[in-house]
Amino acid sequence: MLQVSHICKSFAGEVILTGISFTVNRGGRVGLIGPNGCGKTTLLRIILGQEAADSGSVRLGPGPVRVGYLAQALVYTADATVDDMLRQASAALSAAEQQVQTLAAAMGQASGAELDAILVAYDLALADFERLGGYSIETRIQVVLTGLGLHALEAATPVQILSGGQKTRLGLACLLLTYPDLLLLDEPTNHLDIGALRWLEQFVAGYDGAVIIVSHDRAFLDHTVNAILEIDEQTHRLTAYPGAYTDYMLAKESARAKHLAAYREQQEFIQRMTATIADKESHARNIEHGTIDFATRKIALGIARRMTVQRRRLERLLDSE
């Protein structure tokens, strides 16, 4: 459904993203994590086409893919009401529902070839309606508003007088009403109470499209995602981990333990080599300064030179640590 290939992005000469590549298939629920400022929102905007990458590509498909994005701030006109926002968000579902009803009524007055054509059109309209959620518009609005704790809001309430939390939940409600194929959620748990959070967890876990979630809420990620994508703030690269957040933490800890064990083994090797080189250099010097013939002295000098080369290699190894 989504294929991101070798995305690179810089701002004013500062590298943000380097060689970002990953794939999300239908049914994939991915957590995008990393420190603040590492480029998570920038990556989402590139996927949306709101930001241009310096290089790389984003491909959606096969077929048309509707992408929905929950930004961290709700965008609305000054005079917009709650009902205006909800109706605008559910326009596609409303149109699909109306088309199904129109064709159903037409079937009762048609026959022959005309009826066959209407039946084909009806099947296509019904499939589109079901793809958009399959509820009547009023039912779907109530389900979403109730789940997010907004059912008590009057339809005529101006959006501008809502609290920050209500605006966040209204934006989430509007997004879910569009029922996109790919959901991009940027910090969706901000301002959600426990009830709304649990409802959203269940909604995302059962979503039949694909979801990418930017969140610092570890419990929410544990309950919703089946893969983690981590952006490293130092390398600006992305690493993928299978499983939920706890699985990611276990994998990171295992990798850290292996790295530490390898580092300790390397340090022990360096210490052994240092001692061996020093011992052989001392032995070579003793031979060189003793009363020996020319051939033996030549051998001693060769050993000393080889020890010097090994010491230099060891020093370069230490410098690389």
C-alpha positions in Angstrom: 0.0 0.0 0.0 2.8 2.4 0.9 6.4 2.1 -0.3 9.0 4.7 0.9 12.3 4.4 -0.9 15.6 6.2 0.0 14.1 9.4 1.2 16.7 12.1 2.1 15.8 15.6 3.5 17.8 18.6 4.8 16.9 22.0 6.0 19.4 24.9 5.7 22.2 22.4 5.3 21.2 20.4 8.4 20.5 16.7 7.6 17.0 15.5 8.9 16.5 12.2 7.1 19.0 9.9 5.3 18.1 6.9 3.2 14.7 6.3 4.7 13.1 3.2 3.2 10.2 1.0 4.4 7.0 -0.6 3.3 3.5 -0.7 4.9 0.9 -3.1 3.6 -2.8 -3.2 4.2 -3.5 -4.2 7.8 -0.1 -2.9 8.9 -0.1 -0.8 12.0 3.2 0.9 12.5 4.6 3.0 15.3 7.0 5.8 14.1 9.2 6.8 17.0 12.3 8.9 17.8 13.3 11.9 19.9 11.5 15.3 19.2 13.0 17.0 16.2 14.3 13.9 14.6 12.1 14.2 11.5 9.0 12.1 12.2 6.5 14.8 11.3 8.6 15.8 8.3 8.5 12.2 7.0 4.7 12.2 7.4 4.4 15.4 5.4 6.6 13.9 2.7 4.4 10.9 2.5 1.4 13.2 2.2 3.1 15.3 -0.6 3.0 18.4 1.6 6.8 18.4 1.8 9.2 17.6 -1.0 12.1 15.2 -0.4 15.6 16.1 -1.6 15.8 12.6 -3.1 14.0 9.3 -3.0 10.4 8.4 -3.7 7.0 7.6 -2.1 4.6 5.2 -3.9 1.0 4.5 -3.0 -0.9 1.6 -4.6 -1.7 -0.5 -6.4 -4.8 1.4 -7.3 -6.1 4.6 -5.6 -5.2 5.0 -2.0 -7.0 7.6 0.2 -4.7 9.0 2.8 -5.9 10.7 6.0 -3.7 12.8 8.2 -4.3 13.9 11.8 -2.1 16.9 12.4 -1.2 18.1 15.8 -3.4 21.2 15.4 -6.9 21.3 14.0 -7.4 23.5 10.9 -10.8 25.2 10.6 -12.4 28.4 9.3 -13.3 31.2 11.8 -17.1 30.6 11.5 -17.0 26.8 11.3 -19.4 24.8 13.6 -19.0 21.3 14.9 -21.7 20.1 12.4 -19.9 21.8 9.5 -16.7 19.9 10.3 -18.4 16.6 10.6 -20.5 17.0 7.5 -17.4 18.0 5.5 -15.5 15.1 6.8 -18.3 12.6 6.0 -19.1 14.0 2.6 -17.8 11.0 0.7 -19.7 8.6 2.9 -22.9 10.7 2.6 -22.6 10.7 -1.2 -22.0 7.0 -1.4 -25.0 6.4 0.8 -27.2 8.6 -1.3 -26.1 6.8 -4.5 -27.0 3.4 -3.0 -30.4 4.7 -2.1 -31.0 6.2 -5.5 -30.1 3.1 -7.3 -32.2 0.9 -5.0 -35.2 3.1 -5.8 -34.5 2.9 -9.5 -34.4 -0.9 -9.5 -38.1 -1.0 -8.7 -39.0 0.8 -11.9 -36.6 -0.8 -14.4 -36.6 -4.1 -16.3 -34.6 -6.0 -18.9 -31.2 -4.5 -19.9 -31.8 -1.3 -18.0 -32.3 -3.3 -14.8 -29.2 -5.3 -15.5 -27.2 -2.1 -15.8 -28.7 -0.7 -12.6 -27.8 -3.9 -10.7 -24.2 -3.6 -11.8 -24.1 0.1 -10.8 -25.8 -0.8 -7.5 -23.2 -3.4 -6.7 -20.4 -1.0 -7.4 -22.0 1.8 -5.3 -22.7 -0.6 -2.4 -19.0 -1.8 -2.5 -17.9 1.8 -2.3 -20.3 2.5 0.6 -19.0 -0.5 2.5 -15.4 0.5 1.8 -16.1 3.8 3.5 -17.4 2.2 6.6 -20.8 0.8 5.7 -22.8 2.7 8.2 -25.5 5.3 7.6 -23.9 8.7 8.0 -25.9 9.6 11.1 -25.0 6.3 12.7 -21.3 6.6 12.0 -21.1 10.2 13.3 -22.8 9.1 16.6 -20.5 6.1 16.9 -17.3 8.2 16.5 -18.5 11.1 18.6 -19.6 8.8 21.4 -16.4 6.9 21.4 -14.3 10.1 21.6 -16.5 11.6 24.3 -17.9 14.4 22.1 -21.5 13.2 21.9 -22.7 16.0 24.3 -21.5 18.8 21.9 -24.3 20.7 20.2 -24.0 20.6 16.4 -24.2 24.4 16.2 -21.3 24.9 18.6 -18.6 27.1 17.1 -15.3 25.3 16.8 -13.3 28.3 17.9 -14.8 28.1 21.5 -13.8 24.5 22.0 -11.0 23.6 24.4 -7.7 22.3 23.1 -8.7 18.8 24.0 -12.1 19.0 22.3 -10.4 20.4 19.1 -8.0 17.5 19.1 -10.8 14.9 19.5 -12.9 16.7 16.9 -10.0 16.6 14.4 -9.6 12.9 15.1 -13.4 12.3 14.7 -13.4 14.1 11.3 -10.4 12.0 10.2 -12.0 8.7 11.2 -15.2 9.7 9.4 -13.4 9.8 6.1 -12.3 6.2 6.6 -9.1 6.5 4.5 -7.1 3.5 3.3 -4.0 4.9 5.1 -4.2 6.7 8.4 -1.3 8.9 9.5 -1.8 9.9 13.2 0.6 12.4 14.7 0.4 12.2 18.5 -3.3 11.1 18.5 -3.5 10.5 22.2 -2.9 14.1 23.3 -5.9 15.4 25.4 -7.7 12.0 25.3 -9.3 10.7 28.6 -9.1 7.0 29.5 -12.4 6.2 27.9 -11.6 7.9 24.6 -8.1 6.3 24.6 -9.4 2.8 25.0 -12.0 3.4 22.3 -9.2 4.6 19.9 -7.0 1.6 20.8 -9.9 -0.7 19.7 -10.6 1.3 16.6 -7.0 1.2 15.4 -6.4 -2.4 16.4 -9.4 -3.4 14.2 -8.8 -1.0 11.3 -8.7 -2.9 8.0 -6.6 -0.2 6.3 -3.0 0.7 7.2 -2.0 3.0 10.1 1.2 4.9 10.9 1.3 6.4 14.4 3.7 8.9 15.8 3.4 8.7 19.6 5.4 8.8 22.8 2.6 6.8 24.6 4.3 3.4 25.0 1.2 1.7 26.3 -0.9 2.9 23.4 1.7 1.6 20.9 1.8 -1.7 22.7 -2.0 -2.1 22.3 -2.2 -1.0 18.6 0.9 -1.6 16.4 2.5 -4.6 14.9 5.8 -3.0 13.9 8.1 -0.1 15.1 10.1 2.2 12.9 12.8 4.1 14.8 14.5 7.3 13.4 18.0 7.7 15.0 18.7 11.4 15.8 22.5 10.9 15.2 22.5 8.9 11.9 19.1 10.2 10.7 18.4 6.7 9.4 15.5 4.4 10.1 15.5 0.9 11.6 12.5 -1.4 11.5 11.5 -3.8 14.3 8.7 -6.4 14.2 6.1 -6.4 17.0 4.8 -3.9 19.5 6.7 -1.4 21.6 7.7 -3.9 24.3 9.1 -6.2 21.5 11.1 -3.3 20.2 12.6 -2.6 23.7 13.5 -6.2 24.1 15.2 -6.3 20.7 17.1 -3.0 21.5 18.3 -4.4 24.9 19.4 -7.7 23.3 21.4 -5.8 20.6 22.9 -3.5 23.3 24.0 -6.5 25.3 25.6 -8.2 22.3 27.4 -4.9 21.4 28.7 -4.6 25.0 29.9 -8.2 25.0 31.7 -7.7 21.7 33.3 -4.5 23.0 34.5 -6.2 26.1 35.9 -9.1 24.1 37.7 -6.6 21.8 39.2 -4.8 24.8 40.5 -8.1 26.2 42.0 -8.9 22.8 43.7 -5.5 22.7 45.1 -6.0 26.2 46.5 -9.5 25.3 48.0 -8.2 22.1 49.6 -5.2 23.8 51.2 -7.5 26.4 52.4 -9.9 23.7 53.9 -7.1 21.5 55.7 -5.5 24.5 57.1 -8.9 25.5 58.4 -9.7 22.0 59.8 -6.2 21.6 61.7 -6.6 24.9 63.0 -10.0 23.8 64.1 -8.7 20.4 66.0 -5.8 22.1 67.8 -8.2 24.5 68.9 -10.3 21.5 70.0 -7.3 19.5 72.1 -5.8 22.3 73.7 -9.2 23.2 76.9 -10.7 21.8 75.4 -12.3 18.7 76.5 -12.9 15.1 75.3 -10.8 12.2 72.6 -13.3 11.0 71.0 -13.4 14.5 71.1 -9.6 14.8 69.3 -9.3 11.4 66.6 -11.7 12.6 66.2 -9.7 15.8 65.9 -6.4 13.9 63.2 -8.0 11.7 61.2 -9.1 14.7 61.5 -5.6 16.2 60.2 -4.0 13.0 57.2 -6.4 12.8 56.4 -5.6 16.4 56.5 -1.9 15.6 54.0 -2.5 12.7 51.7 -4.5 15.0 51.9 -1.8 17.6 50.9 0.9 15.1 48.0 -1.2 13.9 46.9 -1.7 17.5 47.1 2.1 18.1 44.9 2.7 15.0 42.4 0.2 16.4 42.4 2.0 19.8 41.8 5.3 18.0 38.8 4.0 16.2 37.1 3.1 19.5 
